[in-house]
Amino acid sequence: MKKELGIAPCGLACCLCSENTACPGCRAEGCRDRDRCENRTCSMEKGLEGCWQCPEETCRKGLLAKPKPCGFTLFIRKHGMARLLTCLEANEARGIVYHRQGITGDYDGIEDPARLERLLLTGKQEPYPGPGAR
């Protein structure tokens, strides 16, 4: 885990991104998506570190339309950045994978933010509840 890369304004974990061998992280000058990232631009215009600080709690623009960044943003809003980083690091040690074969990892595909929060806090995978289940 490269903690110095931190968390992107949208909530994604630059610190665990499998592309971070060459990527300097979303906050760095060398980020290739820097100028076209809607969440980064919006956060900067509002003077915020990230979407988790925004008063528009129901905003789903940009990457917040996807479950993982939205869930991570909600986690930071509730538990704080330090706790997210601690949980991600502990889960990495437990074998929870942020990325696998490109971008699919253990945090992906979890639609329910509460279920994602439980995975972050406990490092325990829950069985897939099936279509339509909450």
C-alpha positions, 0 to 999 in steps of 0.5 A, a space after each residue: 500500500 502506498 499511503 502517500 498516494 492517498 484517496 482520490 477526491 471521488 473516494 477511490 483508493 489511489 494508494 491501492 490502485 494497481 496502476 500506481 506503478 506509473 501513476 502519481 495519484 489523482 492529486 498529483 500534477 502528473 495524473 493523466 485524468 486530472 483535467 477531465 475528472 468531474 469529481 476532482 474539478 468539482 471538489 477543487 471549485 468548492 475548496 474541498 479535499 474530496 466529495 465526502 466533505 460536500 454538503 450535497 450528500 446525495 450527489 452521484 456525479 462522475 465516479 460517484 455513480 459507481 458503487 465503490 467510490 460512492 461507498 468509500 465516500 460515504 465511509 469517509 463521511 461517517 468514519 474519516 479518512 484515517 479509518 478508511 486507510 487503516 481498514 484498507 491496509 488491514 484488509 490488504 493484509 487479510 487478502 482482500 484485493 482492491 484490484 484484480 485483473 485490471 479493475 475488478 477486486 473484492 470491493 467491486 460489485 457490492 451495490 449496498 453501501 452498508 455491506 461495503 462498510 461492513 467489508 471495510 470494517 471487518 475484512 469479512 466477505 459476505 455471501 452474495 445475496 442474489 438478484 434483487 436482495 438488499 
